């Protein structure tokens, strides 16, 4: 075999079979080109992968204890890539909240305004739907996170009030007011506090899920059954149905004496 010259530092072999074999070997050693469409799909999926990784770590370790590089590592990207999408850990948490909670509230409001049934049916439906879409999903961990850490992050606290608490309260208040306006619900002294009374049991269920409910020895109960009990109490109360007024007793007719009135 003769080497007639070099190409990129590799001797060019003039013997055709050997040259072909060497070319195939070089091609096999090169990384396969990733199709453009596959790269595009991977890029489009990356924000959700980062949000999922962040949600898991924030719930597992807490927001303050989680480092940005841990989120990037779990998502399989570099820390620099994470910052291309979310410039700070606070912005990352805000987007986690938007993706998992704020969007659900927006969809809930659309359901409320398009609903054509009674206010009672709508209220029961929304309470059940909240547990299905938030309470029993990974997103419920965000509520636990807010209650345990938000006092140390005022900016996040304000974001939560503006984007989650206030819109959710307005949605429930709209249902209650609809029932009052059509005469289905009795007027309440304060609709705002009525809303708090409706929401509080849902928050309790989430806190139990992420505390005692997560322990083997913890108290176990069915959240859906609790919500059904809440719906029943809200719509029917604890008071028994009023009884029909008793008919007045008939005056007894004095019996006539058979012995002329003598005993």
C-alpha positions in Angstrom: 0.0 0.0 0.0 1.2 3.5 -0.8 0.3 6.8 0.9 -0.1 9.3 -1.8 -0.6 12.3 0.5 -2.5 13.4 3.6 -6.0 14.7 4.1 -6.7 16.5 7.4 -3.6 14.8 8.9 -4.8 11.3 7.8 -2.7 9.4 5.2 -4.8 8.7 2.1 -4.6 5.1 1.2 -4.8 4.4 -2.5 -5.8 0.7 -2.1 -9.6 1.0 -2.7 -10.9 -1.7 -0.3 -8.7 -0.6 2.5 -9.6 3.1 1.9 -13.3 2.3 2.0 -13.0 0.4 5.2 -11.1 3.3 6.8 -13.8 5.7 5.7 -16.6 3.6 7.2 -14.6 3.4 10.4 -14.2 7.2 10.6 -17.9 7.7 10.0 -18.9 5.3 12.7 -16.7 7.1 15.2 -18.5 10.5 14.5 -21.6 11.4 16.6 -24.8 10.9 14.8 -26.4 14.1 13.6 -29.6 14.9 15.5 -32.4 15.7 13.1 -33.5 19.3 13.2 -37.1 18.4 14.1 -36.0 16.3 17.1 -33.8 19.2 18.3 -36.8 21.5 18.0 -39.1 19.2 20.0 -36.4 18.9 22.7 -36.1 22.7 22.9 -39.8 23.1 23.2 -40.0 20.5 26.0 -37.2 22.0 28.0 -39.2 24.7 29.9 -41.7 22.1 31.2 -38.8 19.8 32.2 -37.2 22.6 34.2 -40.5 23.4 35.8 -41.2 19.8 36.8 -37.7 19.4 38.2 -38.1 22.7 40.2 -41.5 21.7 41.5 -40.2 18.4 42.8 -37.1 19.8 44.4 -38.9 22.8 46.0 -41.5 20.5 47.6 -38.9 17.9 48.7 -36.2 20.2 50.0 -38.0 23.6 50.4 -37.5 26.7 48.3 -34.7 28.2 50.3 -32.7 25.0 50.5 -32.9 24.2 46.8 -30.0 25.4 44.7 -30.4 26.4 41.0 -27.7 23.9 39.9 -29.7 21.1 41.5 -32.7 22.0 39.4 -30.6 22.1 36.3 -28.9 18.8 37.1 -32.3 17.1 37.7 -33.6 18.5 34.4 -30.4 17.3 32.6 -29.1 20.7 31.5 -26.4 23.1 32.6 -27.0 25.9 35.1 -26.4 28.4 32.2 -29.2 26.8 30.3 -31.6 27.2 33.3 -30.7 30.9 33.5 -31.5 31.4 29.8 -35.1 30.5 30.6 -35.4 31.8 34.2 -33.0 34.4 35.3 -33.4 33.8 39.0 -34.8 31.2 41.4 -37.6 33.5 42.4 -38.7 33.9 38.7 -38.5 30.1 38.4 -40.8 29.6 41.3 -43.3 32.2 39.9 -43.4 30.3 36.7 -43.9 27.0 38.5 -46.9 28.7 40.2 -48.3 30.0 37.0 -48.0 26.7 35.2 -49.5 24.6 38.0 -52.0 26.8 39.8 -52.7 30.1 38.0 -53.7 28.4 34.8 -56.1 26.1 36.7 -57.8 29.1 38.2 -58.2 30.8 34.8 -59.8 27.6 33.4 -62.0 27.4 36.5 -63.3 31.0 35.9 -64.1 30.1 32.3 -66.1 27.1 33.6 -68.0 29.2 36.1 -69.0 31.8 33.5 -70.1 29.2 31.0 -72.0 27.0 33.5 -75.8 26.9 32.9 -76.9 24.8 35.9 -77.8 25.9 39.4 -75.5 27.7 41.7 -75.6 24.6 44.0 -74.5 22.3 41.3 -71.7 24.7 40.2 -70.3 25.1 43.7 -70.2 21.4 44.3 -68.6 20.9 40.9 -65.9 23.5 41.5 -64.9 22.1 44.9 -64.6 18.6 43.5 -62.7 19.8 40.4 -60.2 21.7 42.6 -59.2 18.5 44.4 -58.9 16.6 41.1 -56.8 19.2 39.4 -54.7 20.6 42.3 -55.3 18.8 45.6 -54.5 15.3 44.5 -51.7 16.3 42.0 -48.1 17.3 42.4 -49.2 20.9 42.4 -50.6 20.6 45.9 -47.1 20.8 47.2 -47.0 24.4 46.1 -49.7 25.3 48.7 -47.7 23.5 51.4 -44.6 25.5 50.2 -46.4 28.8 50.4 -47.6 28.2 54.0 -44.2 27.0 55.3 -41.8 29.5 53.6 -43.5 32.4 52.0 -43.2 34.7 55.1 -39.4 34.9 54.3 -40.0 35.9 50.6 -42.3 39.0 50.5 -42.1 39.3 46.8 -43.3 35.7 46.3 -46.0 36.3 48.9 -47.4 39.3 47.0 -47.2 37.4 43.8 -49.3 34.6 45.3 -51.9 37.0 46.6 -52.2 38.8 43.3 -52.1 35.7 41.0 -53.7 33.0 43.1 -55.5 34.0 46.3 -57.4 37.0 44.9 -58.6 35.4 41.6 -59.6 32.2 43.4 -61.6 34.1 46.0 -63.3 36.1 43.3 -64.3 33.0 41.5 -65.9 31.4 44.6 -67.5 34.7 45.5 -69.1 34.9 42.1 -70.7 31.5 42.6 -72.1 32.5 46.0 -73.4 35.8 44.8 -75.1 34.1 41.8 -76.9 31.8 44.2 -78.0 34.8 46.4 -79.1 36.8 43.4 -81.4 34.1 42.1 -82.8 33.3 45.5 -81.2 29.9 45.6 -78.9 30.8 48.6 -80.0 32.9 51.5 -78.3 36.3 51.9 -75.1 36.0 54.0 -73.7 38.8 56.1 -70.3 38.8 54.4 -69.7 37.0 51.1 -65.9 37.4 51.5 -65.8 35.6 54.8 -68.2 32.9 53.4 -65.6 32.3 50.7 -62.9 31.9 53.4 -65.1 29.3 55.1 -65.5 27.4 51.9 -61.8 27.4 51.0 -60.3 26.6 54.4 -61.3 22.9 54.4 -59.5 22.5 51.1 -56.3 23.9 52.5 -56.6 21.6 55.5 -56.8 18.6 53.2 -53.6 19.7 51.4 -51.7 20.3 54.6 -52.8 16.9 55.9 -51.7 15.2 52.7 -48.2 16.7 53.1 -47.8 16.1 56.8 -49.7 13.5 58.8 -51.2 12.0 55.7 -47.7 11.3 54.4 -46.8 9.2 57.4 -47.5 5.5 57.9 -48.9 6.2 61.3 -50.7 9.3 60.2 -54.5 9.7 60.3 -55.9 8.4 57.0 -59.1 9.6 55.5 -60.5 10.0 52.0 -60.2 13.7 50.9 -63.0 13.2 48.3 -65.4 12.0 51.0 -64.5 15.0 53.1 -65.3 17.3 50.2 -68.6 15.6 49.7 -69.4 16.1 53.4 -68.4 19.8 53.0 -70.7 20.2 50.0 -73.6 18.6 52.0 -73.0 20.8 55.0 -72.7 24.0 52.9 -75.9 23.3 50.9 -78.0 21.7 53.6 -76.5 22.6 57.0 -76.7 20.6 60.2 -80.2 21.7 61.1 -83.0 19.1 60.6 -85.9 20.0 58.3 -88.5 22.0 60.2 -91.3 19.8 61.5 -94.9 20.4 60.5 -96.8 22.4 63.2 -98.7 20.0 65.4 -102.5 20.2 65.0 -104.3 21.6 68.0 -105.6 18.9 70.3 -109.4 18.4 70.3 -111.3 19.2 73.4 -112.5 16.1 75.0 -116.3 15.9 75.4 -117.2 15.2 79.1 -118.6 11.8 79.6 -122.1 11.7 80.9 -122.5 10.1 84.2 -124.9 7.2 84.3 -125.6 7.6 88.0 -127.0 11.1 88.0 -123.7 12.7 88.8 -123.1 10.7 92.0 -119.9 8.7 92.3 
